[in-house]
Amino acid sequence: MPYWQLARMDRPIGSLLLLWPTWVALWLAAGGWPGLHLFAVFTLGVILMRAAGCAINDFADREIDGHVKRTATRPLATGNVTPKAALGLFAGLSFAAFLLVLTTNQLTILLSLPALALAFCYPFAKRHTHLPQVVLGAAFSMGIPMAFAAVTGEVPPQAWLLYVANLLWTLCYDTFYAMVDRDDDLKIGVKSTAILFGEMDRAMTATLQLLVLMALVLIGQRFGLGAIYYLAVTAIAALFAYQQWLIRNRDREACFKAFLHNNWVGLVFFAGIFLHYLFN
């Protein structure tokens, strides 16, 4: 079904990469299980907004996706979905997500507005800056302050530390993703961090991973997390090292595998938080 494909429901990796840090934020804010209402609101909201983001992304890229090997079969590129229908899907999914947010509190509702703006702007950023992955990271991280706002009615400083850590992580794994398309993007004039970093891509992604690990240690200190959490951080360091090994030759398939592998990073991160509160 073309609309299912447009919303990328057949490829859940994007939703998972959004869900892990959002769930982490809910657990940290609540000191454990956040309750069924907020868990459902944020889980469904993430899935809806990721789908909406894919719709507007394909709308923005409708003239170039056909020239990129990986995206040539997307519904807008093949003509199976019209641009007007893609905009309609974006609006409908965003509205459904907003209805969910309305069941929370005023601060969370207010934070949903820049979240929506970032989701809309990201696809167009690649036309004007080599840092669209930063915009994506900012968009992918908005569930974090929203989760704290929904649980506690405020966004404490340590929540923004988690926001920055997630932004850096997103910047890293989306650079892996951009490395897959780098040759095609250079031909059609699309900008990315993979192009910006050039031959320094491996060093830059490794640096980003190191910064993420440092931020995770600080998060553990700020939230008073224990040994189980730091064991998870150690495992994440090993996963990052494996990703660097994968991209060593900059092979397209290997870079894409490194991108997908970040689902394990998110799972381990959440598991460290979940188990900490389960046994404390």
C-alpha positions as CSV (number, residue, x, y, z in Angstrom):
1,M,0.0,0.0,0.0
2,P,1.7,3.3,-1.1
3,Y,0.5,5.4,1.9
4,W,1.8,2.7,4.3
5,Q,5.1,3.0,2.5
6,L,5.0,6.8,2.5
7,A,4.6,6.8,6.2
8,R,7.5,4.2,6.4
9,M,5.4,1.9,8.5
10,D,7.1,-1.0,6.7
11,R,10.4,0.2,8.1
12,P,10.1,0.7,11.9
13,I,13.7,1.6,12.5
14,G,13.0,5.3,12.5
15,S,10.2,4.9,15.1
16,L,12.4,2.7,17.3
17,L,15.3,5.3,17.2
18,L,12.8,7.9,18.4
19,L,11.1,5.7,21.0
20,W,14.2,4.6,22.9
21,P,15.2,8.1,24.1
22,T,11.6,9.1,24.7
23,W,11.0,6.1,26.9
24,V,14.3,6.9,28.7
25,A,13.1,10.4,29.4
26,L,9.7,9.1,30.7
27,W,11.4,6.7,33.1
28,L,14.0,9.2,34.3
29,A,11.3,11.9,34.8
30,A,9.0,9.5,36.7
31,G,11.7,7.6,38.5
32,G,10.3,4.4,36.9
33,W,7.1,3.4,35.2
34,P,5.4,6.7,34.1
35,G,1.9,5.3,34.0
36,L,-0.2,3.8,31.2
37,H,-1.6,7.2,30.0
38,L,1.7,8.9,29.4
39,F,3.4,5.8,28.1
40,A,0.6,5.4,25.5
41,V,0.5,9.1,24.6
42,F,4.2,9.3,23.9
43,T,4.5,5.9,22.2
44,L,1.6,6.6,19.8
45,G,2.7,10.2,19.4
46,V,6.2,9.2,18.4
47,I,4.9,6.7,15.9
48,L,2.5,9.2,14.4
49,M,5.0,12.0,14.2
50,R,7.7,9.8,12.7
51,A,5.2,8.8,10.0
52,A,4.3,12.5,9.5
53,G,7.9,13.4,9.2
54,C,8.4,10.7,6.5
55,A,5.5,12.1,4.5
56,I,6.8,15.7,4.5
57,N,10.3,14.4,3.8
58,D,9.2,12.6,0.7
59,F,7.2,15.7,-0.4
60,A,10.3,17.8,-0.1
61,D,12.4,15.2,-1.9
62,R,9.9,14.3,-4.6
63,E,12.0,15.8,-7.4
64,I,15.3,14.2,-6.3
65,D,14.3,10.8,-4.8
66,G,14.1,9.3,-8.3
67,H,17.8,10.1,-8.9
68,V,19.0,8.3,-5.7
69,K,19.4,4.5,-5.9
70,R,18.1,3.9,-2.3
71,T,15.0,6.1,-2.7
72,A,14.0,5.6,-6.3
73,T,11.0,3.4,-5.4
74,R,9.4,5.7,-2.9
75,P,5.7,6.3,-3.6
76,L,6.1,10.0,-4.6
77,A,9.1,9.3,-6.8
78,T,7.1,6.6,-8.7
79,G,3.9,8.7,-8.9
80,N,1.9,6.2,-6.8
81,V,1.1,9.1,-4.4
82,T,0.5,12.7,-5.3
83,P,2.3,15.7,-3.6
84,K,-1.1,17.0,-2.4
85,A,-1.9,13.6,-0.8
86,A,1.5,13.6,1.0
87,L,0.8,17.0,2.5
88,G,-2.6,15.8,3.6
89,L,-1.1,12.7,5.3
90,F,1.4,15.0,7.1
91,A,-1.4,17.2,8.3
92,G,-3.6,14.4,9.4
93,L,-1.0,12.5,11.3
94,S,0.3,15.7,12.9
95,F,-3.3,16.6,14.0
96,A,-3.8,13.1,15.5
97,A,-0.5,13.4,17.4
98,F,-1.6,16.9,18.7
99,L,-4.9,15.4,19.9
100,L,-2.8,13.0,22.1
101,V,-0.7,15.9,23.4
102,L,-3.9,17.7,24.4
103,T,-4.5,15.1,27.1
104,T,-1.3,16.2,28.9
105,N,-0.6,19.7,30.3
106,Q,0.0,23.2,29.0
107,L,3.8,23.1,29.0
108,T,3.8,19.9,27.0
109,I,1.4,21.3,24.5
110,L,3.6,24.4,24.1
111,L,6.7,22.3,23.5
112,S,4.8,20.3,20.8
113,L,4.8,23.4,18.6
114,P,8.6,23.7,18.1
115,A,8.6,19.9,17.8
116,L,6.2,20.2,14.9
117,A,8.1,23.0,13.3
118,L,11.4,21.1,13.4
119,A,9.7,18.0,11.9
120,F,8.4,20.2,9.0
121,C,11.7,22.1,8.5
122,Y,14.2,19.2,8.5
123,P,13.5,17.9,4.9
124,F,14.1,21.4,3.5
125,A,17.3,22.0,5.5
126,K,19.4,19.8,3.3
127,R,18.9,22.4,0.5
128,H,20.5,25.2,2.5
129,T,23.0,23.8,5.0
130,H,25.5,20.9,5.3
131,L,24.1,20.3,8.8
132,P,20.5,18.9,8.2
133,Q,21.5,16.1,10.6
134,V,21.6,18.7,13.4
135,V,18.1,19.8,12.6
136,L,17.0,16.1,12.5
137,G,18.7,15.6,15.9
138,A,16.9,18.6,17.4
139,A,13.6,17.2,16.0
140,F,14.3,13.6,17.2
141,S,15.1,14.9,20.7
142,M,12.0,17.0,21.3
143,G,10.2,14.0,22.9
144,I,12.7,14.4,25.8
145,P,11.7,17.8,27.2
146,M,8.1,17.0,26.4
147,A,8.3,13.8,28.5
148,F,9.7,15.7,31.5
149,A,7.1,18.4,31.1
150,A,4.3,15.9,31.0
151,V,5.5,14.0,34.0
152,T,6.8,16.8,36.3
153,G,5.3,20.0,34.8
154,E,8.8,21.4,34.2
155,V,12.0,20.7,32.2
156,P,15.0,20.5,34.6
157,P,18.5,21.2,33.4
158,Q,19.4,17.5,33.4
159,A,16.7,16.9,30.9
160,W,18.5,19.2,28.5
161,L,21.7,17.2,29.1
162,L,19.8,14.1,27.8
163,Y,18.5,16.2,24.9
164,V,22.1,17.2,23.9
165,A,23.3,13.6,24.2
166,N,20.5,12.4,22.0
167,L,21.1,15.1,19.5
168,L,24.7,14.1,19.2
169,W,23.8,10.5,18.9
170,T,21.3,11.3,16.1
171,L,23.9,13.4,14.3
172,C,26.3,10.5,14.4
173,Y,24.0,7.7,13.2
174,D,22.3,9.9,10.5
175,T,25.8,10.7,9.2
176,F,26.2,7.0,8.7
177,Y,22.9,7.1,6.8
178,A,24.1,10.1,4.7
179,M,27.3,8.2,3.9
180,V,25.2,5.7,2.0
181,D,23.9,8.4,-0.3
182,R,26.9,10.6,-0.4
183,D,27.9,9.9,-4.1
184,D,24.3,10.5,-5.3
185,D,23.9,13.6,-3.1
186,L,27.0,15.1,-4.6
187,K,25.6,14.7,-8.1
188,I,22.3,16.3,-7.3
189,G,23.4,19.0,-5.0
190,V,21.9,17.7,-1.7
191,K,23.9,18.7,1.4
192,S,24.8,16.6,4.4
193,T,27.3,16.1,7.2
194,A,28.7,13.2,5.3
195,I,29.7,15.6,2.5
196,L,30.8,18.3,5.0
197,F,33.1,15.9,6.9
198,G,34.5,14.3,3.7
199,E,37.6,12.1,4.5
200,M,37.2,13.1,8.2
201,D,33.9,11.3,8.4
202,R,35.2,8.4,10.5
203,A,37.1,10.6,12.8
204,M,34.1,13.0,13.2
205,T,31.6,10.2,13.9
206,A,34.0,8.6,16.4
207,T,34.3,12.0,18.2
208,L,30.6,12.3,18.3
209,Q,30.3,8.9,19.8
210,L,32.9,9.8,22.4
211,L,30.9,12.9,23.3
212,V,27.8,10.8,23.6
213,L,29.5,8.5,26.0
214,M,30.7,11.4,28.1
215,A,27.2,12.8,28.2
216,L,25.8,9.4,29.3
217,V,28.3,9.3,32.2
218,L,27.1,12.8,33.2
219,I,23.5,11.7,33.0
220,G,24.2,8.8,35.3
221,Q,25.7,11.2,37.8
222,R,22.9,13.8,37.6
223,F,20.2,11.2,38.0
224,G,22.0,9.1,40.6
225,L,22.0,6.0,38.5
226,G,23.8,2.8,39.6
227,A,26.0,0.0,38.4
228,I,23.5,-1.5,36.0
229,Y,23.3,1.8,34.1
230,Y,27.1,2.1,33.8
231,L,27.3,-1.5,32.6
232,A,24.8,-0.5,29.8
233,V,27.1,2.5,29.0
234,T,30.0,0.2,28.7
235,A,28.1,-2.0,26.3
236,I,27.2,1.1,24.3
237,A,30.9,1.9,24.0
238,A,31.5,-1.6,22.6
239,L,28.6,-1.1,20.1
240,F,30.0,2.2,19.0
241,A,33.4,0.5,18.4
242,Y,31.8,-2.1,16.3
243,Q,30.1,0.6,14.2
244,Q,33.4,2.2,13.5
245,W,34.7,-1.1,12.4
246,L,31.7,-1.5,10.0
247,I,32.4,1.8,8.3
248,R,36.1,1.4,8.0
249,N,36.0,1.1,4.2
250,R,33.0,3.4,3.7
251,D,31.1,0.6,1.9
252,R,27.5,1.6,1.3
253,E,25.9,-1.5,2.7
254,A,28.2,-1.5,5.7
255,C,27.4,2.2,6.5
256,F,23.7,1.4,6.3
257,K,24.3,-1.6,8.6
258,A,26.1,0.7,11.0
259,F,23.0,3.1,10.9
260,L,20.6,0.2,11.6
261,H,22.9,-1.1,14.4
262,N,22.0,2.0,16.5
263,N,18.7,0.3,17.3
264,W,20.8,-1.9,19.7
265,V,22.4,1.2,21.2
266,G,18.9,2.6,22.0
267,L,17.7,-0.7,23.4
268,V,20.7,-1.1,25.7
269,F,20.4,2.5,26.8
270,F,16.7,2.0,27.7
271,A,17.4,-1.4,29.3
272,G,20.0,0.2,31.6
273,I,17.5,2.8,32.8
274,F,14.6,0.3,33.0
275,L,16.6,-2.2,35.0
276,H,18.0,0.4,37.3
277,Y,14.6,1.5,38.5
278,L,13.3,-2.1,38.5
279,F,15.9,-3.2,41.0
280,N,16.1,0.0,43.1
